[in-house]
Amino acid sequence: MTGKQRAFLRSMCNEMPAILYVGKEGVTETFLQSVSEALASRELIKCGIQRGAPMSAREACEEICEKLSAEPVQCIGNKFCLYRPKDENPVIVLPD
Protein backbone atom coordinates (compact mmCIF):
# COMPACT_ATOMS: atom_id res chain seq x y z
CA MET A 1 0.00 0.00 0.00
CA THR A 2 1.38 3.39 -0.97
CA GLY A 3 1.54 6.44 1.28
CA LYS A 4 -1.10 8.17 -0.82
CA GLN A 5 -3.49 5.24 -0.43
CA ARG A 6 -2.85 5.07 3.33
CA ALA A 7 -3.49 8.85 3.64
CA PHE A 8 -6.76 8.44 1.72
CA LEU A 9 -7.89 5.69 4.11
CA ARG A 10 -6.75 7.69 7.16
CA SER A 11 -8.92 10.61 6.06
CA MET A 12 -11.91 8.26 5.83
CA CYS A 13 -11.12 6.79 9.26
CA ASN A 14 -11.08 10.17 11.03
CA GLU A 15 -14.87 10.48 11.01
CA MET A 16 -15.59 6.86 11.94
CA PRO A 17 -16.52 5.71 15.44
CA ALA A 18 -14.78 2.66 16.90
CA ILE A 19 -17.05 -0.36 16.40
CA LEU A 20 -15.04 -3.08 18.18
CA TYR A 21 -12.99 -3.01 21.39
CA VAL A 22 -10.25 -5.34 22.63
CA GLY A 23 -11.05 -6.11 26.27
CA LYS A 24 -9.32 -7.80 29.18
CA GLU A 25 -9.28 -11.14 27.34
CA GLY A 26 -7.10 -9.70 24.57
CA VAL A 27 -7.44 -10.76 20.93
CA THR A 28 -9.56 -13.92 21.10
CA GLU A 29 -10.88 -16.13 18.30
CA THR A 30 -14.36 -14.66 18.83
CA PHE A 31 -12.97 -11.13 18.52
CA LEU A 32 -11.04 -12.09 15.37
CA GLN A 33 -14.23 -13.52 13.88
CA SER A 34 -16.08 -10.28 14.64
CA VAL A 35 -13.30 -8.22 13.05
CA SER A 36 -13.26 -10.45 9.98
CA GLU A 37 -17.03 -10.11 9.53
CA ALA A 38 -16.84 -6.32 9.95
CA LEU A 39 -14.00 -6.08 7.40
CA ALA A 40 -15.93 -8.29 4.98
CA SER A 41 -18.91 -5.95 5.07
CA ARG A 42 -17.21 -2.53 5.51
CA GLU A 43 -13.60 -2.96 4.29
CA LEU A 44 -12.42 -0.19 6.67
CA ILE A 45 -13.02 -0.30 10.43
CA LYS A 46 -11.84 1.44 13.58
CA CYS A 47 -11.17 -0.54 16.74
CA GLY A 48 -10.20 0.47 20.25
CA ILE A 49 -8.44 -0.90 23.32
CA GLN A 50 -10.17 -0.87 26.70
CA ARG A 51 -8.28 0.01 29.87
CA GLY A 52 -7.95 -3.54 31.19
CA ALA A 53 -6.59 -4.97 27.93
CA PRO A 54 -3.30 -6.89 28.23
CA MET A 55 -1.78 -5.23 25.14
CA SER A 56 -1.30 -1.88 23.47
CA ALA A 57 -3.24 -0.73 20.42
CA ARG A 58 -0.17 -1.22 18.22
CA GLU A 59 0.34 -4.79 19.43
CA ALA A 60 -3.33 -5.64 18.90
CA CYS A 61 -3.30 -4.04 15.45
CA GLU A 62 -0.23 -6.03 14.38
CA GLU A 63 -1.65 -9.32 15.68
CA ILE A 64 -5.03 -8.81 14.00
CA CYS A 65 -3.44 -7.78 10.69
CA GLU A 66 -1.17 -10.81 10.73
CA LYS A 67 -3.99 -13.27 11.45
CA LEU A 68 -6.60 -11.75 9.11
CA SER A 69 -4.42 -10.54 6.21
CA ALA A 70 -5.54 -6.96 6.78
CA GLU A 71 -3.59 -3.73 6.31
CA PRO A 72 -2.92 -1.40 9.24
CA VAL A 73 -4.01 2.12 8.34
CA GLN A 74 -3.43 4.13 11.49
CA CYS A 75 -2.74 3.63 15.19
CA ILE A 76 -3.14 6.59 17.53
CA GLY A 77 -3.50 6.31 21.30
CA ASN A 78 -5.91 3.49 22.09
CA LYS A 79 -7.55 3.39 18.63
CA PHE A 80 -6.48 1.78 15.37
CA CYS A 81 -7.90 1.39 11.86
CA LEU A 82 -7.74 -1.68 9.65
CA TYR A 83 -8.39 -2.14 5.93
CA ARG A 84 -9.03 -5.29 3.93
CA PRO A 85 -10.52 -4.95 0.43
CA LYS A 86 -13.29 -7.25 -0.73
CA ASP A 87 -12.27 -9.86 -3.26
CA GLU A 88 -15.19 -9.01 -5.53
CA ASN A 89 -16.76 -5.57 -6.03
CA PRO A 90 -14.73 -3.51 -3.54
CA VAL A 91 -16.64 -0.52 -2.15
CA ILE A 92 -13.57 1.62 -1.44
CA VAL A 93 -11.56 2.50 -4.54
CA LEU A 94 -8.00 3.49 -3.65
CA PRO A 95 -6.17 6.16 -5.67
CA ASP A 96 -3.21 5.02 -7.76
C-alpha positions, 0 to 999 in steps of 0.5 A: 500500500502506498503512502497516498493510499494510506493517507486516503484511508486515514482521512476516511477513518477520522470520522468513523466511530470505533465499532469493536474493542479489545477487552481484558481477554485480549485478541480472542478467536471470537474477537477475530471472527467479529473483526473479519465479519466487519471487514468483509462488510465494511472494508475499513473499520476502527477498533479500540483498546479498553483500559484492562486490555493486556496489550497496546493498540499497536500490538493488537493491530499487528496481531489482527493484521497478521492473522486476518491478512488486513492492512494497518491504516493508522494507530493513535492512542488506544484506537487503530484502523484496519483495511481489507478490500473485498475480493469481488466488487470492492466498495472503497476504490484506492487512488493510484 
